[in-house]
């Protein structure tokens, strides 16, 4: 479900990434980031899993914090 305030962002993701699932893993400082972008038609959704070296794990959907269940359920295809 995409709301109107994220439409511009969603459209930009859809232009930048291929249809379907794209996954990137990279390191920023002391954290590892797994980024998954799912594009369907003209809509793109970005999911991030941020793993800190001290053990903390955080999940985001289009920059908004979500829980592990959302990552597990939605960030796959």
Chimera marker file (.cmm) of the C-alpha trace (Angstrom):
<marker_set name="trace">
<marker id="1" x="0.000" y="0.000" z="0.000" r="1" g="1" b="0" radius="0.5"/>
<marker id="2" x="1.576" y="3.257" z="-1.131" r="1" g="1" b="0" radius="0.5"/>
<marker id="3" x="0.263" y="6.521" z="0.244" r="1" g="1" b="0" radius="0.5"/>
<marker id="4" x="0.257" y="9.767" z="-1.723" r="1" g="1" b="0" radius="0.5"/>
<marker id="5" x="3.156" y="11.409" z="0.107" r="1" g="1" b="0" radius="0.5"/>
<marker id="6" x="5.495" y="8.599" z="-0.959" r="1" g="1" b="0" radius="0.5"/>
<marker id="7" x="4.377" y="8.464" z="-4.599" r="1" g="1" b="0" radius="0.5"/>
<marker id="8" x="7.232" y="10.624" z="-5.888" r="1" g="1" b="0" radius="0.5"/>
<marker id="9" x="9.766" y="8.549" z="-3.983" r="1" g="1" b="0" radius="0.5"/>
<marker id="10" x="8.131" y="5.310" z="-5.156" r="1" g="1" b="0" radius="0.5"/>
<marker id="11" x="8.198" y="6.467" z="-8.780" r="1" g="1" b="0" radius="0.5"/>
<marker id="12" x="11.885" y="7.384" z="-8.519" r="1" g="1" b="0" radius="0.5"/>
<marker id="13" x="12.686" y="3.927" z="-7.168" r="1" g="1" b="0" radius="0.5"/>
<marker id="14" x="10.721" y="2.347" z="-10.019" r="1" g="1" b="0" radius="0.5"/>
<marker id="15" x="12.773" y="4.339" z="-12.543" r="1" g="1" b="0" radius="0.5"/>
<marker id="16" x="16.109" y="3.498" z="-10.903" r="1" g="1" b="0" radius="0.5"/>
<marker id="17" x="15.639" y="-0.231" z="-10.271" r="1" g="1" b="0" radius="0.5"/>
<marker id="18" x="14.578" y="-3.181" z="-12.411" r="1" g="1" b="0" radius="0.5"/>
<marker id="19" x="11.186" y="-4.834" z="-12.034" r="1" g="1" b="0" radius="0.5"/>
<marker id="20" x="11.063" y="-7.364" z="-9.209" r="1" g="1" b="0" radius="0.5"/>
<marker id="21" x="13.496" y="-7.617" z="-6.303" r="1" g="1" b="0" radius="0.5"/>
<marker id="22" x="16.938" y="-6.009" z="-6.156" r="1" g="1" b="0" radius="0.5"/>
<marker id="23" x="19.104" y="-6.640" z="-3.083" r="1" g="1" b="0" radius="0.5"/>
<marker id="24" x="22.245" y="-4.747" z="-2.115" r="1" g="1" b="0" radius="0.5"/>
<marker id="25" x="24.409" y="-5.343" z="0.953" r="1" g="1" b="0" radius="0.5"/>
<marker id="26" x="26.981" y="-2.795" z="2.066" r="1" g="1" b="0" radius="0.5"/>
<marker id="27" x="28.798" y="-1.535" z="5.150" r="1" g="1" b="0" radius="0.5"/>
<marker id="28" x="28.615" y="1.980" z="6.615" r="1" g="1" b="0" radius="0.5"/>
<marker id="29" x="30.966" y="2.440" z="9.551" r="1" g="1" b="0" radius="0.5"/>
<marker id="30" x="30.120" y="-0.173" z="12.168" r="1" g="1" b="0" radius="0.5"/>
<marker id="31" x="26.871" y="-1.341" z="10.605" r="1" g="1" b="0" radius="0.5"/>
<marker id="32" x="25.894" y="-3.637" z="7.769" r="1" g="1" b="0" radius="0.5"/>
<marker id="33" x="22.930" y="-2.627" z="5.640" r="1" g="1" b="0" radius="0.5"/>
<marker id="34" x="20.818" y="-4.970" z="3.549" r="1" g="1" b="0" radius="0.5"/>
<marker id="35" x="18.681" y="-2.954" z="1.131" r="1" g="1" b="0" radius="0.5"/>
<marker id="36" x="15.898" y="-4.575" z="-0.845" r="1" g="1" b="0" radius="0.5"/>
<marker id="37" x="13.937" y="-2.675" z="-3.452" r="1" g="1" b="0" radius="0.5"/>
<marker id="38" x="10.802" y="-4.243" z="-4.896" r="1" g="1" b="0" radius="0.5"/>
<marker id="39" x="9.420" y="-2.686" z="-8.065" r="1" g="1" b="0" radius="0.5"/>
<marker id="40" x="6.031" y="-3.576" z="-9.474" r="1" g="1" b="0" radius="0.5"/>
<marker id="41" x="5.008" y="-1.473" z="-12.445" r="1" g="1" b="0" radius="0.5"/>
<marker id="42" x="5.591" y="2.180" z="-11.557" r="1" g="1" b="0" radius="0.5"/>
<marker id="43" x="5.736" y="1.587" z="-7.808" r="1" g="1" b="0" radius="0.5"/>
<marker id="44" x="8.948" y="0.911" z="-5.902" r="1" g="1" b="0" radius="0.5"/>
<marker id="45" x="9.246" y="0.099" z="-2.206" r="1" g="1" b="0" radius="0.5"/>
<marker id="46" x="12.537" y="0.227" z="-0.330" r="1" g="1" b="0" radius="0.5"/>
<marker id="47" x="13.214" y="-2.025" z="2.648" r="1" g="1" b="0" radius="0.5"/>
<marker id="48" x="16.341" y="-1.806" z="4.799" r="1" g="1" b="0" radius="0.5"/>
<marker id="49" x="17.708" y="-4.089" z="7.476" r="1" g="1" b="0" radius="0.5"/>
<marker id="50" x="20.431" y="-2.409" z="9.516" r="1" g="1" b="0" radius="0.5"/>
<marker id="51" x="22.658" y="-4.670" z="11.596" r="1" g="1" b="0" radius="0.5"/>
<marker id="52" x="24.886" y="-2.936" z="14.151" r="1" g="1" b="0" radius="0.5"/>
<marker id="53" x="28.154" y="-4.519" z="15.275" r="1" g="1" b="0" radius="0.5"/>
<marker id="54" x="26.917" y="-4.426" z="18.894" r="1" g="1" b="0" radius="0.5"/>
<marker id="55" x="24.003" y="-6.708" z="17.967" r="1" g="1" b="0" radius="0.5"/>
<marker id="56" x="21.112" y="-4.327" z="17.328" r="1" g="1" b="0" radius="0.5"/>
<marker id="57" x="18.996" y="-5.006" z="14.239" r="1" g="1" b="0" radius="0.5"/>
<marker id="58" x="16.539" y="-2.469" z="12.821" r="1" g="1" b="0" radius="0.5"/>
<marker id="59" x="14.116" y="-2.637" z="9.897" r="1" g="1" b="0" radius="0.5"/>
<marker id="60" x="12.725" y="0.141" z="7.695" r="1" g="1" b="0" radius="0.5"/>
<marker id="61" x="10.165" y="0.437" z="4.902" r="1" g="1" b="0" radius="0.5"/>
<marker id="62" x="10.599" y="3.590" z="2.800" r="1" g="1" b="0" radius="0.5"/>
<marker id="63" x="12.501" y="5.151" z="5.706" r="1" g="1" b="0" radius="0.5"/>
<marker id="64" x="9.823" y="4.388" z="8.322" r="1" g="1" b="0" radius="0.5"/>
<marker id="65" x="10.705" y="1.936" z="11.126" r="1" g="1" b="0" radius="0.5"/>
<marker id="66" x="8.923" y="-1.420" z="10.898" r="1" g="1" b="0" radius="0.5"/>
<marker id="67" x="9.262" y="-4.718" z="12.735" r="1" g="1" b="0" radius="0.5"/>
<marker id="68" x="10.950" y="-7.971" z="11.722" r="1" g="1" b="0" radius="0.5"/>
<marker id="69" x="7.600" y="-9.446" z="10.681" r="1" g="1" b="0" radius="0.5"/>
<marker id="70" x="7.099" y="-6.765" z="7.994" r="1" g="1" b="0" radius="0.5"/>
<marker id="71" x="10.633" y="-7.384" z="6.662" r="1" g="1" b="0" radius="0.5"/>
<marker id="72" x="10.054" y="-11.121" z="6.586" r="1" g="1" b="0" radius="0.5"/>
<marker id="73" x="6.574" y="-10.923" z="5.064" r="1" g="1" b="0" radius="0.5"/>
<marker id="74" x="6.941" y="-8.062" z="2.551" r="1" g="1" b="0" radius="0.5"/>
<marker id="75" x="10.626" y="-7.684" z="1.639" r="1" g="1" b="0" radius="0.5"/>
<marker id="76" x="10.759" y="-10.878" z="-0.393" r="1" g="1" b="0" radius="0.5"/>
<marker id="77" x="9.351" y="-11.841" z="-3.720" r="1" g="1" b="0" radius="0.5"/>
<link id1="1" id2="2" r="1" g="1" b="0" radius="0.2"/>
<link id1="2" id2="3" r="1" g="1" b="0" radius="0.2"/>
<link id1="3" id2="4" r="1" g="1" b="0" radius="0.2"/>
<link id1="4" id2="5" r="1" g="1" b="0" radius="0.2"/>
<link id1="5" id2="6" r="1" g="1" b="0" radius="0.2"/>
<link id1="6" id2="7" r="1" g="1" b="0" radius="0.2"/>
<link id1="7" id2="8" r="1" g="1" b="0" radius="0.2"/>
<link id1="8" id2="9" r="1" g="1" b="0" radius="0.2"/>
<link id1="9" id2="10" r="1" g="1" b="0" radius="0.2"/>
<link id1="10" id2="11" r="1" g="1" b="0" radius="0.2"/>
<link id1="11" id2="12" r="1" g="1" b="0" radius="0.2"/>
<link id1="12" id2="13" r="1" g="1" b="0" radius="0.2"/>
<link id1="13" id2="14" r="1" g="1" b="0" radius="0.2"/>
<link id1="14" id2="15" r="1" g="1" b="0" radius="0.2"/>
<link id1="15" id2="16" r="1" g="1" b="0" radius="0.2"/>
<link id1="16" id2="17" r="1" g="1" b="0" radius="0.2"/>
<link id1="17" id2="18" r="1" g="1" b="0" radius="0.2"/>
<link id1="18" id2="19" r="1" g="1" b="0" radius="0.2"/>
<link id1="19" id2="20" r="1" g="1" b="0" radius="0.2"/>
<link id1="20" id2="21" r="1" g="1" b="0" radius="0.2"/>
<link id1="21" id2="22" r="1" g="1" b="0" radius="0.2"/>
<link id1="22" id2="23" r="1" g="1" b="0" radius="0.2"/>
<link id1="23" id2="24" r="1" g="1" b="0" radius="0.2"/>
<link id1="24" id2="25" r="1" g="1" b="0" radius="0.2"/>
<link id1="25" id2="26" r="1" g="1" b="0" radius="0.2"/>
<link id1="26" id2="27" r="1" g="1" b="0" radius="0.2"/>
<link id1="27" id2="28" r="1" g="1" b="0" radius="0.2"/>
<link id1="28" id2="29" r="1" g="1" b="0" radius="0.2"/>
<link id1="29" id2="30" r="1" g="1" b="0" radius="0.2"/>
<link id1="30" id2="31" r="1" g="1" b="0" radius="0.2"/>
<link id1="31" id2="32" r="1" g="1" b="0" radius="0.2"/>
<link id1="32" id2="33" r="1" g="1" b="0" radius="0.2"/>
<link id1="33" id2="34" r="1" g="1" b="0" radius="0.2"/>
<link id1="34" id2="35" r="1" g="1" b="0" radius="0.2"/>
<link id1="35" id2="36" r="1" g="1" b="0" radius="0.2"/>
<link id1="36" id2="37" r="1" g="1" b="0" radius="0.2"/>
<link id1="37" id2="38" r="1" g="1" b="0" radius="0.2"/>
<link id1="38" id2="39" r="1" g="1" b="0" radius="0.2"/>
<link id1="39" id2="40" r="1" g="1" b="0" radius="0.2"/>
<link id1="40" id2="41" r="1" g="1" b="0" radius="0.2"/>
<link id1="41" id2="42" r="1" g="1" b="0" radius="0.2"/>
<link id1="42" id2="43" r="1" g="1" b="0" radius="0.2"/>
<link id1="43" id2="44" r="1" g="1" b="0" radius="0.2"/>
<link id1="44" id2="45" r="1" g="1" b="0" radius="0.2"/>
<link id1="45" id2="46" r="1" g="1" b="0" radius="0.2"/>
<link id1="46" id2="47" r="1" g="1" b="0" radius="0.2"/>
<link id1="47" id2="48" r="1" g="1" b="0" radius="0.2"/>
<link id1="48" id2="49" r="1" g="1" b="0" radius="0.2"/>
<link id1="49" id2="50" r="1" g="1" b="0" radius="0.2"/>
<link id1="50" id2="51" r="1" g="1" b="0" radius="0.2"/>
<link id1="51" id2="52" r="1" g="1" b="0" radius="0.2"/>
<link id1="52" id2="53" r="1" g="1" b="0" radius="0.2"/>
<link id1="53" id2="54" r="1" g="1" b="0" radius="0.2"/>
<link id1="54" id2="55" r="1" g="1" b="0" radius="0.2"/>
<link id1="55" id2="56" r="1" g="1" b="0" radius="0.2"/>
<link id1="56" id2="57" r="1" g="1" b="0" radius="0.2"/>
<link id1="57" id2="58" r="1" g="1" b="0" radius="0.2"/>
<link id1="58" id2="59" r="1" g="1" b="0" radius="0.2"/>
<link id1="59" id2="60" r="1" g="1" b="0" radius="0.2"/>
<link id1="60" id2="61" r="1" g="1" b="0" radius="0.2"/>
<link id1="61" id2="62" r="1" g="1" b="0" radius="0.2"/>
<link id1="62" id2="63" r="1" g="1" b="0" radius="0.2"/>
<link id1="63" id2="64" r="1" g="1" b="0" radius="0.2"/>
<link id1="64" id2="65" r="1" g="1" b="0" radius="0.2"/>
<link id1="65" id2="66" r="1" g="1" b="0" radius="0.2"/>
<link id1="66" id2="67" r="1" g="1" b="0" radius="0.2"/>
<link id1="67" id2="68" r="1" g="1" b="0" radius="0.2"/>
<link id1="68" id2="69" r="1" g="1" b="0" radius="0.2"/>
<link id1="69" id2="70" r="1" g="1" b="0" radius="0.2"/>
<link id1="70" id2="71" r="1" g="1" b="0" radius="0.2"/>
<link id1="71" id2="72" r="1" g="1" b="0" radius="0.2"/>
<link id1="72" id2="73" r="1" g="1" b="0" radius="0.2"/>
<link id1="73" id2="74" r="1" g="1" b="0" radius="0.2"/>
<link id1="74" id2="75" r="1" g="1" b="0" radius="0.2"/>
<link id1="75" id2="76" r="1" g="1" b="0" radius="0.2"/>
<link id1="76" id2="77" r="1" g="1" b="0" radius="0.2"/>
</marker_set>
